[in-house]
Amino acid sequence: MNVRINVGDGTEPDATSNLYRWLAADREVRENARLGWYRPSEPGTLGALDLINVVLGNAIALGSLVVSVANWRASRARSPIVRIEHDGVPVEVTGGSPEEVEKVVRALLPPAPADGEDA
């Protein structure tokens, strides 16, 4: 699973780089994801020049990533807007409660097949 992360309301200079360093230092994220930079060639992709590209192995790793992003936001004096995009679906991380994390993860994952449907 490949997701892209954008920090972006311009309230904090170098916010994207700060989040990248935070994620790289998080043991759960580091063990379950590959971090890199993505520079979109198309205008309008999440509205940023630099995006964090994250390759994850599973939904549990996505949950850990969202928790880490929420914790980073909570550590800021002004919590910047953070958008995570997967398969063209952008979702804003606005809180850090377990319910909020679950909501973000569900929005980013494709729906599970119903009983009797092919996966």
C-alpha positions in Angstrom: 0.0 0.0 0.0 1.4 3.4 -1.0 0.2 6.6 0.7 1.3 10.2 0.3 1.3 12.7 3.1 1.0 16.5 2.7 1.3 19.0 5.5 -0.1 22.1 4.4 -1.6 25.3 5.5 1.7 27.2 5.6 1.6 28.0 9.3 4.8 26.2 10.1 7.9 26.5 7.9 9.5 23.1 7.2 6.4 21.3 8.6 6.7 18.5 6.0 10.4 18.0 6.8 9.6 18.0 10.6 6.9 15.4 10.1 9.2 13.3 8.0 11.9 13.3 10.7 9.2 12.5 13.4 7.9 9.5 11.3 11.5 8.3 10.7 12.2 8.3 14.4 9.0 6.4 15.3 10.0 2.8 15.9 6.6 1.4 14.8 6.6 3.4 11.5 10.3 2.7 10.8 9.8 -1.1 11.2 6.6 -1.3 9.1 7.0 1.3 6.4 9.4 2.7 3.9 9.6 6.5 3.9 10.7 8.7 1.0 9.9 11.9 -0.8 7.5 12.4 -3.7 7.6 15.4 -5.9 4.5 15.5 -8.1 4.8 16.2 -11.8 1.2 17.1 -12.1 -0.2 20.4 -10.7 -2.9 20.0 -8.1 -1.6 16.8 -6.5 -2.5 17.5 -2.9 -1.4 21.1 -3.4 2.2 20.7 -2.3 5.6 20.8 -3.8 7.0 18.0 -1.6 5.0 15.1 -0.3 6.1 12.3 2.0 5.7 9.0 0.2 5.1 6.0 2.5 5.0 2.3 1.4 3.1 0.1 4.0 2.7 -3.6 4.2 -0.8 -3.8 5.7 -3.7 -2.0 7.4 -2.1 -2.3 10.9 1.0 -0.4 9.6 -1.4 2.2 8.2 -3.0 2.5 11.7 0.4 3.0 13.3 1.2 5.7 10.7 -2.0 7.6 11.4 -1.4 7.4 15.1 2.1 8.8 14.6 0.8 11.6 12.4 -1.8 12.5 15.0 0.8 12.5 17.8 3.0 14.8 15.7 0.1 17.2 15.2 -0.6 17.2 18.9 3.0 18.1 19.6 2.8 21.3 17.6 1.9 24.7 19.0 -0.6 25.1 16.1 -1.7 21.7 14.7 -1.2 22.0 11.0 -3.6 20.3 8.5 -2.2 16.9 7.5 -3.7 15.0 4.5 -3.0 11.4 3.8 -3.9 10.2 0.3 -4.3 6.6 -1.0 -5.6 5.6 -4.4 -6.7 9.2 -5.1 -8.7 9.5 -1.8 -7.4 12.3 0.4 -8.3 12.3 4.1 -7.5 14.9 6.7 -6.1 14.0 10.1 -7.8 16.3 12.5 -7.5 14.5 15.8 -5.8 11.7 17.6 -8.6 9.7 19.4 -8.9 6.0 18.6 -12.2 6.8 16.9 -10.5 9.5 14.7 -7.7 7.1 13.8 -10.1 4.4 12.9 -12.2 6.8 10.7 -9.0 7.8 8.8 -7.9 4.2 8.3 -11.4 3.1 7.1 -11.6 6.1 4.7 -8.2 5.1 3.1 -8.8 1.4 2.8 -11.0 -0.2 0.2 -14.1 -1.8 1.6 -13.8 -5.4 2.5 -15.6 -7.8 0.2 -19.0 -9.0 1.4 -19.5 -12.6 2.2 -19.5 -14.7 -1.0 -17.8 -12.0 -3.1 -14.3 -12.6 -4.6 -11.5 -10.7 -2.9 
